[in-house]
Amino acid sequence: MATPRGQVNENTDDTTDAREDGIHSIQVYTDVSKSERGVGAAVVIFKDDKIRHKKHKLDGCFSNNQAEQLAILKALENIQNMDTNHKRVQIYTEPNSTGISQKIRSH
């Protein structure tokens, strides 16, 4: 099924166990890809002993930069909805993909 132009299809949300890093922060990694079939954005969130995976399927009108920015936004929305006392978020993206720093810290 085709996604309407400019719309995001959030098709997966998986959570698995991970090793606690002891830093008491949340780490986010994003990655995007673009092909003739559309644009995909992936987010992986590491928090305590959990790993959360989120994939977003976008149509071809999104650029890689827009998809990367959307992945960051979706990650922050996801973190905002988590039950957490963590005050620090580290976001790692592709260099130069968003026009902002590769590592973002939120307090």
C-alpha positions in Angstrom: 0.0 0.0 0.0 1.4 3.4 -1.0 1.9 6.0 1.7 0.3 9.4 0.8 2.8 12.1 -0.2 4.8 13.4 2.8 3.2 11.0 5.2 5.1 8.7 7.6 4.2 5.0 8.1 5.3 3.9 11.5 5.4 0.2 10.9 7.5 -1.3 13.8 8.3 -0.7 17.4 10.4 -3.5 19.0 11.9 -3.6 22.4 14.7 -6.0 23.5 17.0 -6.3 26.5 20.4 -4.6 26.5 23.3 -4.2 28.9 23.1 -1.2 31.3 25.9 1.2 30.6 25.9 2.9 34.0 26.0 6.4 32.5 22.4 7.2 33.3 21.7 8.7 29.9 19.7 7.7 26.9 21.6 7.0 23.6 19.9 7.4 20.2 21.2 6.3 16.9 19.5 7.2 13.6 20.0 6.0 10.0 18.2 6.6 6.8 18.2 5.2 3.3 16.6 6.2 0.0 15.8 4.2 -3.0 13.3 4.1 -5.9 10.9 2.5 -3.5 10.9 5.4 -1.0 12.8 6.6 2.0 13.4 4.7 5.3 14.4 6.1 8.6 15.4 3.9 11.6 15.9 4.9 15.2 17.5 2.8 17.9 17.1 4.0 21.5 19.3 2.6 24.3 17.9 3.2 27.8 19.0 1.2 30.9 18.7 -2.4 30.0 16.4 -1.9 27.0 16.8 -1.4 23.3 13.9 0.1 21.4 13.9 -0.1 17.6 11.6 2.1 15.5 11.3 2.1 11.7 9.6 4.7 9.6 8.7 4.3 5.9 8.4 7.6 4.0 7.6 8.3 0.4 10.2 9.4 -2.1 9.5 13.2 -1.7 11.6 13.2 1.5 15.3 13.9 1.2 17.8 12.1 3.3 18.3 15.2 5.4 14.5 15.5 6.0 14.3 11.8 6.9 17.2 12.2 9.3 15.6 15.2 11.0 12.3 13.3 11.2 14.1 10.3 12.8 15.5 12.7 15.5 12.1 14.2 16.1 10.5 10.8 16.4 13.2 9.6 18.8 12.6 12.6 21.0 8.9 12.1 21.0 9.4 8.5 21.9 11.7 9.4 24.8 9.2 12.0 26.0 6.6 9.2 26.3 9.0 6.9 28.2 8.8 6.5 32.0 12.3 7.8 32.8 14.2 10.1 35.2 17.2 10.4 32.8 18.2 14.0 32.2 20.7 13.4 29.4 20.0 12.3 25.8 22.8 11.7 23.3 21.8 11.5 19.6 24.2 10.1 17.0 23.4 10.8 13.3 25.2 10.6 10.0 27.8 13.4 9.7 26.5 16.4 7.8 23.1 14.8 7.2 21.0 17.2 9.2 22.9 20.5 9.1 23.3 20.3 12.9 26.0 18.8 15.1 26.6 15.0 14.9 26.1 14.7 18.6 23.2 16.5 20.3 22.9 16.8 24.1 19.6 17.6 25.8 19.4 18.6 29.4 
